[in-house]
């Protein structure tokens, strides 16, 4: 199930909603209760653990390897 964000056009609050894939109904604002919300494009972040090879990197100067 995707996690979608909706912004309230009345107060600007962001509401996150876990929805089914076919859901078309916009949620009410959880802050002010307003029904005028719009879907917001949101990005995601991923955290990747460094590999053993990256921890032994000797090609970057002053121990500044971006792969660590």
C-alpha positions in Angstrom: 0.0 0.0 0.0 1.4 3.4 -0.9 1.9 6.2 1.7 0.5 9.4 0.2 0.8 13.0 1.4 -2.0 15.5 1.1 -1.8 19.3 1.8 -4.7 21.1 3.2 -5.6 24.2 1.0 -7.1 25.9 4.1 -4.3 25.6 6.7 -1.4 24.1 4.7 -1.0 21.1 7.0 0.5 17.9 5.5 -1.4 14.7 6.2 0.1 11.3 5.4 -2.4 8.5 4.5 -1.7 4.8 3.9 -4.1 4.0 1.0 -5.1 1.1 -1.1 -3.9 1.1 -4.7 -7.3 2.1 -6.2 -8.4 4.7 -3.6 -9.5 8.0 -5.1 -11.0 9.6 -2.1 -9.1 12.6 -0.7 -8.8 12.6 3.1 -9.9 15.4 5.4 -7.1 17.5 7.0 -6.2 16.0 10.4 -5.3 19.4 11.7 -8.3 21.6 10.9 -10.8 19.1 9.4 -10.9 20.8 6.1 -12.0 18.8 3.1 -10.1 20.7 0.4 -6.9 18.8 0.2 -4.5 18.1 -2.7 -2.1 15.3 -3.3 1.6 16.3 -2.9 4.5 14.7 -4.7 6.8 13.5 -2.1 10.3 11.9 -2.3 11.7 9.1 -0.4 15.1 8.6 1.2 17.0 5.4 1.5 19.9 4.6 3.8 22.5 2.2 2.5 25.1 0.7 4.7 28.7 1.1 3.5 30.4 -1.9 2.0 33.6 -3.4 3.4 35.4 -2.2 0.3 34.3 1.4 0.9 35.6 1.3 4.5 39.0 0.5 3.1 39.0 3.2 0.4 42.4 4.7 0.1 41.9 6.7 -3.1 40.1 9.7 -1.5 42.3 12.4 0.1 42.2 13.0 3.9 39.8 10.2 4.6 36.9 12.0 2.8 35.5 9.1 0.8 31.8 9.8 0.0 31.1 6.0 0.0 31.6 5.7 3.8 
